[in-house]
Amino acid sequence: MSQYPKAQFILSANDPKQFVEDIGAEVAFAGRSNSGKSSAINVIVNRRQFARTSKTPGRTQLINFFNLTDDTRIVDLPGYGFARVNEATRDHWGRLLSHYCENRQSLKGLFMIVDIRRGLSEYDRSMLFFAKLQNTSIHILLTKADKVKRRMANETIKTIESELEESATIQLFSSLKRQGVDEARVVLEGFLNIKRKKDI
């Protein structure tokens, strides 16, 4: 059973005019294509195929809005980096993401999804820098943590933490093993100011 029974898909937007009304609070999920972003959302919400997953990089090509509770939302942003799309489409995504991040008053936090085996990409660094400029709270999920040894995982965390200089929080995460799921929920609900129930 989902920890968020009212969670549901609202709409997909390909233009700022299509965005959900800018009220309440929302947290955006961003990450390089094939970083495990949609899988992370599904596990955190605890609902299969809540956000569509695919082995094809760049499957998320629109900004997808989901209700989490009555007045809070999750926003699944287009994956970036290796999507097999033409240059015009990539430019459009860039403008769409920029407009969303710069103008969205209800955006309370950003979850950056990073494949622990690959570390931060230049796209990730650009997104983190942009979010920092907007004073947006940032939390990094190092996904696919089950694919590496514990020592390497800890070394990766230390390396990224030293680069971030406390501008973001960070944790290990595995959708497959459900590692770090409750920790991620605590951060998500903190960004959204959702009071946690004792049985969650």
C-alpha positions in Angstrom: 0.0 0.0 0.0 1.3 3.5 -0.9 2.4 5.7 2.0 0.6 8.5 0.1 -2.9 7.2 -0.8 -3.9 10.4 -2.5 -0.9 10.3 -4.8 -1.9 10.4 -8.5 -0.8 11.7 -11.9 -2.1 15.1 -12.8 -0.7 16.1 -16.2 2.3 16.3 -18.5 3.5 19.7 -19.7 5.5 20.6 -22.8 5.0 24.3 -22.3 5.0 26.6 -19.3 1.4 27.5 -20.0 0.5 23.9 -19.3 2.0 23.8 -15.9 -0.2 23.0 -12.9 -1.3 26.1 -11.0 1.6 27.5 -9.0 0.2 27.0 -5.5 0.9 24.7 -2.6 4.3 23.0 -2.4 6.2 20.7 -4.7 9.5 18.9 -5.0 11.2 18.3 -8.3 13.2 15.2 -9.3 16.0 15.7 -11.7 18.8 13.5 -13.1 20.7 12.3 -16.0 19.0 9.9 -18.3 19.1 6.3 -17.0 20.1 7.4 -13.5 17.1 5.6 -12.0 14.9 8.7 -11.4 11.5 7.2 -12.2 12.3 4.0 -10.2 13.3 6.1 -7.2 10.0 8.0 -7.4 8.0 4.8 -7.6 9.8 3.2 -4.6 9.5 6.4 -2.5 5.8 6.7 -3.2 5.5 2.8 -3.0 3.5 2.4 -6.1 4.6 0.5 -9.2 4.7 2.4 -12.5 3.6 5.6 -10.7 6.3 7.3 -12.8 7.0 5.4 -16.0 10.3 3.5 -16.2 12.2 2.4 -19.3 15.5 0.9 -20.3 15.6 3.6 -23.0 17.4 6.7 -21.8 15.4 9.9 -22.0 12.0 8.3 -21.7 10.7 11.2 -19.5 10.4 13.9 -22.2 7.9 16.2 -20.5 7.5 17.8 -17.1 5.2 15.4 -15.3 3.2 16.6 -12.3 1.8 14.3 -9.6 -0.3 15.0 -6.5 1.3 13.6 -3.4 -1.2 15.0 -0.8 -4.0 17.5 -1.1 -1.7 20.5 -1.5 1.7 19.0 -2.3 3.2 17.6 -5.5 6.1 15.6 -7.0 7.4 16.9 -10.3 9.3 14.5 -12.6 11.6 16.6 -14.8 13.0 15.4 -18.2 16.1 13.3 -18.0 19.2 14.9 -19.5 22.5 14.0 -20.9 22.1 10.9 -23.1 18.6 11.1 -24.5 18.5 10.2 -28.2 16.7 13.3 -29.4 17.6 16.0 -31.9 19.3 19.3 -30.9 16.1 21.3 -31.3 14.3 19.1 -28.7 17.2 19.3 -26.3 17.2 23.1 -26.6 13.4 23.1 -25.9 14.0 20.9 -22.8 16.6 23.3 -21.6 14.4 26.3 -22.0 11.5 24.4 -20.3 13.6 23.4 -17.3 15.1 26.9 -17.0 11.6 28.5 -17.0 10.4 26.0 -14.4 13.3 26.4 -12.0 13.4 30.2 -12.3 9.7 31.0 -12.0 8.1 28.2 -9.9 7.2 29.7 -6.6 5.8 26.5 -5.2 9.1 24.6 -5.8 10.4 23.9 -2.3 13.2 21.4 -3.0 15.1 19.4 -5.6 16.0 15.7 -5.5 19.0 15.2 -7.7 19.3 11.5 -8.9 22.8 10.4 -9.5 24.0 6.9 -10.5 26.7 6.2 -7.9 28.8 4.3 -10.4 29.1 7.5 -12.6 29.2 10.3 -10.0 28.3 13.9 -10.8 28.2 14.8 -14.5 28.6 18.3 -15.9 24.8 18.3 -16.4 24.4 17.5 -12.7 26.8 20.2 -11.6 25.0 22.8 -13.8 21.6 21.8 -12.3 23.0 22.0 -8.8 24.6 25.4 -9.4 21.3 26.7 -10.9 19.3 25.4 -8.0 21.7 26.9 -5.5 21.3 30.3 -7.2 17.6 30.0 -6.7 18.0 29.1 -3.0 16.3 25.8 -3.6 17.0 23.0 -1.1 18.8 20.1 -2.6 19.0 16.4 -1.7 21.1 13.9 -3.7 20.1 10.3 -4.0 23.1 8.2 -5.0 21.1 5.5 -6.8 22.0 1.9 -7.6 24.1 1.7 -4.4 23.6 -2.1 -4.4 25.8 -2.3 -7.5 29.0 -1.2 -5.7 30.9 -2.2 -2.6 30.3 -0.4 0.6 33.8 1.1 0.7 33.4 2.6 -2.8 30.0 3.9 -1.8 31.4 5.7 1.2 34.3 7.1 -0.8 31.9 8.4 -3.4 29.8 10.2 -0.8 32.9 11.8 0.7 34.1 13.0 -2.7 30.8 14.5 -3.6 30.3 16.1 -0.1 33.7 17.8 -0.4 32.7 19.2 -3.8 29.3 20.4 -2.6 30.6 22.2 0.5 27.3 21.6 2.4 25.2 23.1 -0.3 23.2 19.9 -0.4 22.5 16.8 1.6 23.3 13.3 0.2 22.5 9.7 0.8 22.9 6.2 -0.6 19.8 4.8 -2.3 18.8 1.6 -4.1 15.4 1.1 -5.7 16.0 -2.6 -6.1 17.0 -3.3 -2.5 14.8 -0.5 -1.1 17.9 1.0 0.6 17.5 4.5 2.0 13.8 4.7 1.1 12.6 5.9 4.5 15.5 8.4 4.8 14.4 9.8 1.4 10.8 10.1 2.5 11.8 12.0 5.6 13.7 14.6 3.5 10.9 14.8 0.9 8.3 15.4 3.6 10.6 17.9 5.3 10.8 19.9 2.0 7.1 19.8 1.6 6.3 20.4 5.3 4.3 17.2 5.6 3.8 15.9 9.1 4.9 12.2 9.3 2.5 9.7 10.7 3.8 7.4 13.4 3.0 4.3 11.3 4.9 5.4 8.2 
